[in-house]
């Protein structure tokens, strides 16, 4: 047992994989089946094509014989009308008393046509039709008559009885007199009973039969779905027949709603009418015999396959267990858990070495990640502290607004939280709000610290501070996502703000939030030109400015936080006089 353990530890992974593949029996099974299929494929294809050829030719011959016989009967009718002595004009001859009985006898004969017409060249004459005749059949007879007059030869037109869904053929036979001149046209509408019977017989098996015209369009099918009918018309077999109406055999893909099906098909022309009979069947059904032969080979190798499965199951457990452990530990490391380790005693040498290396890698990663987290935390603290110091330096220029940036940042974050924004957005907003007045560093102190209302010229200079702030922060890559709060926090919902006159949703959400927070803090903070007002009054004033200065959605979130007492807690460290007077809308706010 110990020797086996030592041997397995030296066993290479590729040897184990080779043993698994060898014992699975894939190679002998593939070779056996491949030889059987290769030896019998061409033979079976030839036999199947011969069967389909014979079937299609048999169908076309039956239909051709039927149509030839029907044509001959109509020619006899026409000659029978011209043979007896009588008027030379066909119109007058057709009025002879014996004509009706002669034609009625034919109508009750073996063919029993659904309609019978004997017409002169003007289209008048003797007509008979059963009640079940539809408009399509009438049209087929008219078209056949017109074509027979124009071409002077026998014309066939296909139609379907709408009530019984039966195939019928309109047959127009020109009849010439003794001088060889076209005298009349004899027409009949015949049920294609041989087509129905034969097609129904073929449809009971795996093969399907179709009737197509000279252009490859479908005339009739028995039991085929609409999708199969359309696919047949679009197939290479129908297109090849339209190009050259000969007996053709082809393998092609039949594209249906359920996907593509490999088919084996044969088309045989009906010489009399120019139509074509198509017989096809799925290639899978055609090669059923091949599958049966392969089944015999599979049964012969079943014992080998069973043994291969047993060995493969054992081998997969043998090799798969440590690989599964490795995968699980790798997932743990990917999730940030570096504490798990692999057992270093494995079944093969590579896995044992891999486990040892993996554990060392996990230890190194754990150590590096810990140091990276510590460095990132220090960098973050340094970054935030630098921003805070920067904002404090700006606020320090104006003793009346000291702490303004910190308060606006906290108020903005509170409003964003009330809006349901995610933590990442709240953090970016907090930094942007903290730096929203950074541009005031470029404004002269005489303007910032002025105790009265600014003059129009001074206010124009003050309005430049958003763009100055953007110019200061633009080169700093980590702060570029916060620039909307710096540039556009003085824009108005109605488009009358500055610096760009943005309107409505064109103003970034970050800037819309900072605008409300900035205004609220300005109203509730004492300034040289105005004393601080009560928070309630500030909230009411902000509400009045919805639609002109502020976004209603942001103000709603602001009021929700205000009524919940969240915003008031942000103001607990400040003292405000309880003034209840109307606040002038100073341009400085």
Secondary structure, 3 states (H helix, E strand, C coil): CHHHHHHHHHCCHHHHHHHHHHHCCHHHHHHHHHHHHHHHHHHHHHHHHHHHHHHHHHHHHHHHHHHHHHHHHHHHHHHHHHHCCCCCCHHHHCCCHHHHHHHHHHHCCCCCCCEEEEECCCCCEEEEECCCCCHHHHHHHHHHHHHHHHHCCCEEEEEEECCCCEEEEEEEEEEECCCCCEEEEEEEEEECHHHHHHHHHHHCCCCEEEEECCCCCEEEECCCCHHHHHHHHCCHHHHHHHHCCCCEEEEEEEEECCEEEEEEEEEEEECCCCEEEEEEEEHHHHCHHHHHHHHHHHHHCHHHHHHHHHHHHHHHHHHHHHHHHHHHHHHHHHCCCCCCCCCCCCCCHHHHHHHHHHHHHHHHHHHHHHHHHHHHHHHHHHHHHHHHHHHHHHHHCCHHHCCHHHHHHHHHHHHHHHHCCCHHHHHHHHHHHHCCCHHHHHCCHHHHCCCCCCCHHHHHHHCCHHHHHHHHHCCCHHHHHHHHHHHCCCCCCCCCCCCCCCCHHHCCHHHHHHHHHHHHHHHCCCECCECCCCHHHHHHHHHHCECCCECHHHHHHHHHHHHCCHHHHHCCCCCCCCCCCCCCCCCCC
